Amino acid sequence: MNTDRINYINIGLIILSCIAAFFLPFELFLFSYGILGPLHYLTEIGWLHKKNYFTKGKYDFVFLVIICSILFYYSFFAQRSKQAHDPIFFSNLIALGLMSSAIFVFIKDWLYRIALIVLSFFVLSFFGKSEHYYVWISIFLPTIIHVFIFTWLFMLYGVLKEKSKSGFLSIIVLLICAASFFLIRPDNLNYAVSDYVQKSYSQFDLLNYYLINYFHLDELTEVKQIFTSSAGFVIMRFIAFAYTYHYLNWFSKTSVIKWHTVKRPVLIGTILLWLASIALYIYDYNVGLTALFFLSFLHVFLEFPLNVVSFNGIGKEISGVVQRKG
């Protein structure tokens, strides 16, 4: 399958995700996160492993796994600890994962690596005093920044490398669809969110609440208003769209990325784990979220080096264009 055909398929998937998000935002998110999400985590982690996680060291990923494991431990097994209730603790763990990833991508010498990681740790200890730091790192970075901004930047990097007109069109369509949710706001809410959906979405509601209040779309006084307010539907449409297309973009590029070219036992194991995760979500959505929390966060952490590579690649491509024009 050639690049143009993949890009046009992606444009179709963007529009399809946009339409679905307009009509059934909460349900679309729960479906995408519970059905498409686990398969994305499993296949992307396997693909990243084959690519050595885009870092210079063979075992760099172990450090990211350890950080993610600490976060998971204090989320579910250390409820009485001070750190378990300290939002800055989580923010610093996530930020350290991102900063360490940048170090692993650019620095090979272990002496410099250790020095920079230690320095990063001390630098982060001076930050987390403001709510803005907590919101951007703990709430936005592993969620909407990961699925929307990083996805768009990864697409932009591909467009700049390939000089593809169809690819350029796809990133423009993505931005237009995202903007449409904020430009076309519901006048009346004929769409009621069921009790099951509200209960299933309860572990994500802070994302909506902070997005609404942080960007002054409305002044919500309590979290449950995300299910009944106009701003709540605006943000939910955007979130559902971002997550759904994030997953579909990954699967649409199978022929290019070739994440499926693994040994048969690995592929069978991946499918079985995926089916087991779907069964958990069907049994109880919140049980599925808890069981797959580590895997979902792990794939975010392990993707950080690739995000750094994309940022660096975009900078190089833009710099090259500027130099040629100069």
Secondary structure as GFF3:
##gff-version 3
##sequence-region A 1 326
A	DSSP	alpha_helix	3	23	.	.	.	ID=ss1
A	DSSP	alpha_helix	25	31	.	.	.	ID=ss2
A	DSSP	pi_helix	32	36	.	.	.	ID=ss3
A	DSSP	alpha_helix	37	50	.	.	.	ID=ss4
A	DSSP	three_ten_helix	52	54	.	.	.	ID=ss5
A	DSSP	alpha_helix	60	76	.	.	.	ID=ss6
A	DSSP	three_ten_helix	83	85	.	.	.	ID=ss7
A	DSSP	alpha_helix	87	106	.	.	.	ID=ss8
A	DSSP	alpha_helix	110	124	.	.	.	ID=ss9
A	DSSP	alpha_helix	131	134	.	.	.	ID=ss10
A	DSSP	pi_helix	135	149	.	.	.	ID=ss11
A	DSSP	alpha_helix	150	162	.	.	.	ID=ss12
A	DSSP	alpha_helix	165	183	.	.	.	ID=ss13
A	DSSP	alpha_helix	195	200	.	.	.	ID=ss14
A	DSSP	alpha_helix	205	214	.	.	.	ID=ss15
A	DSSP	three_ten_helix	223	227	.	.	.	ID=ss16
A	DSSP	alpha_helix	230	252	.	.	.	ID=ss17
A	DSSP	alpha_helix	254	257	.	.	.	ID=ss18
A	DSSP	alpha_helix	264	283	.	.	.	ID=ss19
A	DSSP	alpha_helix	285	291	.	.	.	ID=ss20
A	DSSP	alpha_helix	293	325	.	.	.	ID=ss21
###
